[in-house]
Amino acid sequence: MSKAKHMKASDVFNQSQPFLGKSNSFTKAFPKIEDIRVEIRERGEGIPSWRQENDISDIYTKINLPGEYVDCSNPRCYNGGFRLGQIIRFMAGQKQTEFQDTLPCQGYEGSPKGRKKYDDCPNMFKVKIKIEYKK
């Protein structure tokens, strides 16, 4: 018997209707950004122990960004992850070149069908972003 996948933040986002219209490619959305590097290290449930023991991060650049949301790895988490796109938009608007913070998962742990909310998801994301702007 297969276990149903819990919807993560990107799943919920992708099923919703955009408030301000269609989404664009990164280059169209951020024409003044020359290059970007995003490093994300998740801590908590559902992450393979070898990744945590070896302190492994996921690295993204302009060509392979995960999208508006980064999903949580916790298999018991609903709507989990954090909103990467919002951080990048803020940075671009302020012409910030660096960002570093530890962010909580926005999701919650719940019953198997997601009807009951038990607790906030314990996972955390250490995020480092560096942006290089066009001259």
Phi, psi and omega in degrees: 000127182275146181268132180291141178281135175284137179292134178258177184303318181293327177295315180297315180299315182292337179271348182272161176274128179298134181291320184250023177104192184290152176276156182248172171291162181302316182297321178288322181289327184230070184294340182270356178270120178281312181209155179215144175227125180238126178243125182233127177238115182264141177234140176135211184281145172085000179265130180305138184301325180296329177290319180289317181296324181266007176054048184272134177250157169269133181245130179234150175232186182305327185272348182225030178300145185287344182119196183299319182242150168253127185278152176277147180271349183296118183292344179263004186267135175253138178057034187271150178138201175212162187267092180293319182302322180296320179295315181296318178298318179297313180300314181297320179295327180264359185057034176287144179256339181221146177216137175211128179196164172249122186247141176281156172292139180277353186274186180218153173270139184211185179297163184308327178262003176079010183282330181247134178264123180267308184199163174295150177293136182277354185291149180229153180235120173270120188240130173233129179231136174233129180239136173247125182265154176291148181281000000 
